[in-house]
Amino acid sequence: MVAIRRLAVLDDYTHVAASYADWDALRERGVEVEFHHEPLGDRLIDALAGVDAIAAMRERTPFDASTIAALPALRLLVTTGMANASIDLAAAAARGVTVCGTPGSAPGAPELTWALLLAALRDLPAEERRLRDGLWQGGVGREADGLTLGIVGLGRIGTRIARYAHAFGMDVRAWSPHLDDARAASADARRAESLIALAESADVLTLHLRLAPSTREVVGERVLRALGPDGLLVNTARAGLVDTAAMIRGLEEGWLGGAALDVFDDEPIPAGDPILAAPRTVLSPHLGYVTTASYRAFYPAIVEDVLACLDGRPLRVIG
């Protein structure tokens, strides 16, 4: 059994976590539950001193080796979802910290991907601003029908995106480091020989790879230039997949057509970040998994994970 007296639920930006689970089930076992509604940033260590258990919302708060070492009371770290690249699993194991996950909802991220894609093709944010300012039509949009969609990473989310694309009449091509023709064909996509070839053939390039050392900044200036002045980059996966400086330069200089983004190098985005002023962008504040269905999966499972550890039978252990 693991003694847990204090649970910190992090990054509850919208003040809704308390309503999504039966936290009293933990309080009845003597666990104090506290909700943090703002990013802790440099205050994290002080704010979480003495905490036995932490519930982290996806990758909003990183737990590297130094952070874990600075929290000696920590015994349980729960992440929403079953993977979290911002947690150093080896460091956690070395300090006796159990890391557990939760189930999630599959449609949230791909649906947001498609919303951003369509919004960018029709330039909806700019058109809405014009309308609210008393103006009327300001530009001419593009239809998805007949365009080529390049999918980088044909896993669970990428495959769902391929289905959406076919429903909208798009030609679908795909690439990932280990993708073969049979796997591509199973998603009714054509495999590109390389990422450059995919970008050269695509009108829209959407990213669905996991971030790892081998995929960090895999979309660099060469790929962005191949996508070209009419090409749209969509990223709801991880900001680290893209060379952000090159992307912003491409938007400002005009050799990249546009970007629709849900993920950023620094989250929340600090005031004055260049991406906020970059032209031809559609931006959302990392909303991919922020849905009622996801939260109904995440938060009750956090309670389950803590109760299971209290009983000495941890659930959904990662690593």
VENHU-V927629 format. One record per helix or strand. SS is the DSSP state (helix for helix, strand for strand). FROM is the first residue (numbers start at 1). TO is the last residue. If there is no record, write none. Layout:
SS FROM TO
SS FROM TO
//
This chain:
strand 6 9
helix 17 19
helix 24 27
strand 32 35
helix 41 47
strand 53 56
strand 63 63
helix 65 69
strand 76 79
strand 87 87
helix 89 94
strand 98 100
helix 107 121
helix 124 132
strand 148 152
helix 156 167
strand 171 175
helix 181 186
strand 190 191
helix 195 201
strand 204 207
strand 219 219
helix 221 227
strand 232 235
helix 239 241
strand 242 242
helix 244 253
strand 258 261
helix 274 276
strand 281 283
helix 292 310
strand 317 317
//
